[in-house]
């Protein structure tokens, strides 16, 4: 293992290199471009034996990796924001064709107005597309998750593309120490890509994505959903085995921080979770019994993990770096939906923060938790507290 000082974007490139990708195609867009620049360096220097295809747009980049993956290549691409939406049509083709592509998404706020800074709206727009969605907190986790993503995508019970997200600039361009496993260790964890049943072969031609009539279209969608649900166990297993071989793991679909005895749990995603953990430590010192659950997997959503945590707390605080207009925070909506059929529905407070790159600092997390505690103390009747579990409280800080 070697330690290098890497940005999150360069960590992603090293992860793809260690995964021995053999096909790369992407189109430049801030703040993603340095991933592909670093991979181009690896290819040009001979450190990575891969085909690097330059294209005229993000739509073409996804089309290219679809073609490569369909004939058995281990394919990689990356994008952000408007670029992701430009390839959005092909995103659905990749999932519908059941191709184990891995894509890095450096989250960036959607225009207009133009922004190059982070929020999670672009990444979360993928949630119904059939892609597995994993989100990393820092450069180390970016590297490790890119590698794990191929193990997950190529599992025969899954065979779905995986998008790995991380925050623009906060994670993408911040340099930190990153442990880079040896190639031998990763080869043990991630063997050479195997052939799969629907891989295209000129000797035995058939077509992918042809016309499906109403009497069988639904079955294709049902099979994607079945594989997405199977991916829960595959993600847990991939993370656990990575920990056994490499020495690092992240808890699978969620990472729990001081949740075991917490009265209030904060749910967060991405780089700001580090500030959230600092807030938890400060609140504990001040006498508040609080924990943090970091959401690592958006699809498949960690329904059971969220339910288990929520059944033992008095309230939850969800800090969303996104907004679904007219509805509220996307993560808060997902968490509330997960709790709907449970016996205990703790009040869920939703904070919208950090849009367009605005800081989510320790102060915001602490104040959100303190507000939740004040609410709990004011609700003396259990029935009133249960009813308030269905409310939504959106504060833009």
N, C-alpha and C positions, 0 to 999 in steps of 0.2 A: 504494500500500500504506500502511495506517495501523497504528500500533502502539498497542495498548490493554493495560491490565493487566486480565486476565480470569482467572476460575476455569476449571477444566476444563469444568464444566457450562455456563457462559456461552459458552465457546468452542464447545461443541457447538451451542448455539442460533445462534451466528453462522454456523457452518458450514451448518446447515440453511437459514438465511436466504439465504446466498450461493448455495446450490443451488436456490433459488427453489421450495422445497416449497410446494404449494398445498393441502395437507390435513394437519391435525395433530389427533391425539386421544391423550389419555393420562390416567392417574389418578395423583394425587399419592402419592408414597412417599419417605421419607427413604432415601438421600441424592440421589435423582433430581430432586426437585420443582422445584428452581431452573432446570432446563433448560426445563421447560414454562412456568414463570412468565415467563422472559425471552422465550420465543416468543410468549406471550400479549401481552406488552408491545409486541412488534414488530407484531403483528396489530392491536391496539387503536390504535396510533399511526399506522397506515397504512404503516409501513415495510416490511411484508410483506403481499402480497396473497394471503391464504390463508384457508381455512375452518378455524376452530378449534371442534371438537366436544367438549363436556363430557359425560362419561359417568359411570356409577355404579360402574365396576369396571375392572380391567385386562383381564379377559376381553372386556368390551364395547369397550375401547379397541382391542384387536387386531382384533376383528370389524369395527369401523368403518374402520380403515385397510385391511383386506382389501377391503371394499366399495368404498372410494374408489379403491384401486389397480386394482381389476378394471375400472373404467370409465375408466382412464387418468390418474388423478391421481398426482402425485409426493408420496407419503405418508411421514410421519414419526411415530414415537412413541418413548417412552423408559420405562424401568422399572428395578426392582431386586428381587432376592431373592424374597420371598414374592409380590410383584406379578408377577414373571416367571412364577412357578409357577401363579399364578391364571390367567394367559393361556395356559398351556402347551398346552392343547388346540388353541387357535387358531393357535399357532406352527406346528404341523404342517399346518394348513389353508393357511397363507400359502405355505409351501414347496411343498406338493403342487399348489397352484393356479398356481405359477410366477409369483409377483407380486414385482416389484422394490421391495419395501418396505425402508426403512432404520430400524433401531431402535438407540437408545443403551441400553446396559446398564451402569449404575453398580454395580459389583460390591459385594455385601454378603453377609456370612455368613448362613447359613440357620438359622432358629429351629427348635426350641428348643435352648438357651436363647436368648432374644432378643438380638440384636446389631444395631447399625447400622454396624459397621465392616467393613472389607474382608476377604474372601478370594474365591477364584475358583470356588467350587463352583457358584454359580448360573449363571455364564456357561458353564462347561464342561458343564453338564447339557444344553446345546443341541447338543452335538456330533454327535448322530445324527439330528437333526431335518430336515436338508436346508438349513439356513441356512449361508451363508458367515460365518465368525467371524473378525473382526479385532480386535486388542487394541492400544491406544495407551498410550504411556508418560507423556505430559505434556499440558498444555493445548494447546500448539501442534499436537501430533500428533493430538489429538482433533478440532480444527477441520479439519485437512487430511484426516483419514481419513473423516470424515462426508461431505465433498465427494467424495472418491475412491470412497466406497461406492456412490453413485448411478451413477457412471460404470461401475462393475463390475456392479452389479445389473441395469442396463438394457442391457447388452451383449447382442446377440441370440444369442450363443453361450452365454450364462449364464442370464439371466432367473430369478434366484433372489434371495430376500431376504438382506439383510446385517445382522448385528448387530455393532455397534462397542462394545467394552468398555473401561472404564477404572476405576481403583481409587477406592473411596469415600474421600472426605476427602483422601487423599494427593494424588490428581489432581483429584477433583471439586470440592473447596472451597479448594484452595491457589491463590492468585492469583499470576500471573507475567506477564511481558511476552509478548504474542502478536502476531505479524504478521498482519494481516487483509488479504488480497488485495483488489484493487478488483473491483467487480462485473463490469466489462468483461473483466478477465482470466479470471475464473471462467466467464463466458459463453462465452469462447473454448474453455475446457477442457470445459465441461459444457453442451452446447447444450440448447435446450428439449426436453422429453420427447417422444419419438416415439411414434406408435401402434404397437401390437404385434399379432401375429396373433390372439391369443386374448382381446383386449380386448372386453368386453361392449358390445353395441350394441343399442338397442331396435329399430332398423330391421332387424336381422338377429339375432334372438334364438337363443341356445343356452344350455346350462348348463355350469357348472364343478363338479367334485367329485361327479358323479353316481356311481351304483353301477358298480363295475368287477368283472367276473367273473374267476374264477381264471385263465382263459386269456389275460387281457391286463393284470391288475394289475401283474405283475412288470415289464412293459415301461415302465410309468410310473416305477417306482423306478429302473430301469436308466437312463432318460433323465435323471433327476435326478443320478445318479452320473456320467454322461457329462458333464453340464454342470458339475458340481462339479470334475471333473478339468480341463475346459477353462478353468475359472476361474483356475487357476494362472498361465497365460500372460497372461490378461486383467489379473490383479492386478499382475503385473510391468510390463505395458505401461502400465496406468493410473498407476502410481507413477512410472515413468520419464517419461511425458509431463507429469505434474504437475510434476516437477522441471524439465523443459525450459521450461514456461510460467510457473510460479510461482517456481521457484528453490529448492525444497526437495523432497527425496525420502528414502525410508526403507529402501531396499534390497529392497522387494517383500515376500516372505513372511517373511524374517528380516532382522535387522540384525546384521552382524558387527562386533565390536570387538576389534581386535588378535588375530584368529584365524589369520592367514596362517602364522605361524611358531610357534603355540602347541603345547606339549606336553599341556596340560590345558585343556579348554574348559568354561566354566560355561554352562548353558542356563537362561534365566530368561524371565519374561513380566511385563510391567506396570511400575508405577512403581518398584518395588524394583530394577529393572535399572540405574537410575542409581547406586544404592549399589553394585551389582555392578561397574559400570565403575570406580568409585572404588577398589574392592577390587583390581581388576585392575591399576590404576596403581600402587597401593602394593606389591602382590606383585611386579610387574615391578622396582620399585626394590629389592626385597629379594632379587632373583635368581631368581624363579620365572617360568618362561616360560608365561604363562597368557593366555587370551582369553575373550571372552564372546559368546555367540550369543543374541540376543533374539528370541524367537518372536513374530512379528506376526500370523501366520495360523494358527489352530488347525484350521479347515476352509476350504479344503482344506489338509491337513497338509503342511508342507514336507519331504516325504520325501527328495527328492534333495539338497536343501541340507544336511539333517542328515547324510545319508550321506557327502557329500563332506567335510564338516568332520570327522566321526568317523573316516574312513579315514586321516587324517594325524595323529591325536593318540594319546597313550598312555592317556588316561582322560577321561571326561566326568563332570561334576557337574551334576545337575539339581536346582534348588531349586524345589519345588512349593509354591504357596500354596493347596493343596487336598489332599484325601485321599479316595481311594476305599476305603472301609472293607473290610478283609480283603485288600486288594490293594496299596495304597501310593499314590504320587503319580501323578496322571493323565498329566502331561506325561512323566514318566519312563517310564511304560508305553508311551506312544506312540513315544517315541524308541527304546526297546528293540525294539519291534515293527518299526520302520523299519530297524533294523540286522540283523534276524534272518537275512535271506537274503544278507548281504554276507560277503565273505571274511574281513574283519577285524572282530572284535567287541571293542572296547576295554571295559575295566571301566566300568560306569556306577554312580555313587554317587548315591543319591536322598536329599535332605534335605527333610523336611516342615517348613515354617516359616511364620510370619506368619498363622496361622489366626485369624479373628476380629479382625483388625486389629493383632495383635502386630507389633512392629517387626522388619523384616529389615534389619539394619545391616551395615556393612562388616565388623565382627568375625565375624559368622556366615559370610559368604561366604569370608573369608580362611581361617577354620578348616577349612571344608569342603574347600577346595583343598589346604591343607597336609596334611590327612588323606589325600587322594587321592595326593599325592606320596609320603607315607610308605608307602602300600600298594604303589605301583609299585616303590619301592626294595627292599621286602621280598620281592617276587615275582621270583625269579631265573630261573625256568624259563618260557620263552614259552608252553608248553602250559598251565601253571598260570594265567598271566595271561589267556589266551584263555578258559579255563573260567570264571574269575571275571567275565568280561564278561556272563555269564548270571545272576549273582547280583543280589539286590536288598538294598540296605542302607538302612533307613529310620531316621532319627534325628529325634526331635521336640525342637526347641530352644526 
